[in-house]
Amino acid sequence: MTRRDPGSSSVSSDRHTAPPSKKRKTILLPVLALLCSVVLLVIAWRIATRPPLGTGARFTPPEVTQPTLTEEQIQAFFDAEVRPQLEQYSQRNQEAVGSAADRITSRIGAYRKGIPAFVEDITSWGTRFGVIGRGAQDLWEKWWGDQAKAIRVRDNVSAKFAKHLFSDKDLAALVEATLKQFRDDLQASQNRLHANINSAWKSKTYAQGDLDFKRIVAQVDQNVTVVSHKMVTDSVTIGILAFVGGFALEEATEALAKSIIARVATYLATSAATTAAASGGATGTSAAAGGAGGAALGPVGTVIGVAAGIVVGLATDWWMTKKFAQKLTGECEQLLSQVRDQILVGSTESPGLKQAFIDAIATLQQAEASALRAGLTEMAP
């Protein structure tokens, strides 16, 4: 009988039996794979069978309702934002008036530098003999020829005045340039006003839409026109209002400048005639006649006509005296001062450019306030 080793059956059994842990892993993997397949199938089925966009019910976010703009908010905005800007607008426009007045004063003041050369030219013996010869020809025309041609002396003196001091075109160009610069300054001031108000409006949470500044500008121009039509005053003031209101073009600028200069010359001629009547001298009479003669050349030309008339009258009264040069210098100084004052100041009945500018910016201020308030009111429902 063969004997067995007690441990041999145990060893053989261990070799042919798998561990329990390996059996569990072998079963778990197929189960997980099966579950994943089922999940993927469900997802694919849901995607394939979902309704087209727009046909099924979906979540709609609630509408955001804008708060209603109230009259109280408009008034508060006008008081807090618009009024301070209008005050700054007015200040800038007043500065523009000052700049315009300074421009004219400075330029006419510069004309004074030519007085010594003009006086020297007029008092020279060549000019004296020339005036005597031309005066004889003018006298002949007055008595036996065509009085309209009796202007040789005036034309000669006018040419010398224009050469050394200023010409008709110089004076007209000065007024036109001043008008255009004033209008440009007002335009820039208005643009700044509207830009600042627009910025303030957009910063408000209750602001709905944009202010229509193109329409506001049109309304301002219309308001200015209405005011100018109601005014019963000097034509220069009405012309300035139309000019700054946006309805005057280049031709209107030139016409307005000529109107101003013609009115200045009329004043100078009238003043000279009054002086002649009081003094009995020939200076004022010749100046008035020179102004009338210049008027025949058109609106621009009368100022030079007055200047020539003054010189001719002085020649009659003073030429043969030693004080002629001194007297002529004083008359030229006075003439330039009167030209400046009549352009800028004028009179109570006929105000000058400065007063017309002041009236214009006051009207613009009211027109802007009215148009801006109307534009804000339109923003309310």
Buried (B, 14 or more C-beta within 10 A) or exposed (E): EEEEEEEEEEEEEEEEEEEEEEEEEEEEEEEEEEEEEEEEEEEEEEEEEEEEEEEEEEEEEEEEEEEEBEEEBBEEBBEEBBEEBBEEBBEBBBEBBEEBBEBBBEBBEEBBEBBEEBBEBBBEEEBBEBBEEBBEBBEEBEEEEEEEEBBBBBBBBBEBBBEBBBBBEEBBBBBBBBBBBBBEBBEEBBEBBBEBBEEBBEEBEBBEEEBEBEEBBEBBBBBBBEBBEEEEBBBBBBBBBBBBBBBBEEEBBBEBBBBBBBBBBBBBBBBBBEBBEEEEBBBBBBBBBBBBBBBEBEBBBBBBBBBBBBBBBBBBBBBEEEEBBEBBBEBBEEBBEBBBBBBBEBEEEBBBBBBBBBBBBBBBBBBBBBBBBEBBEEBEE
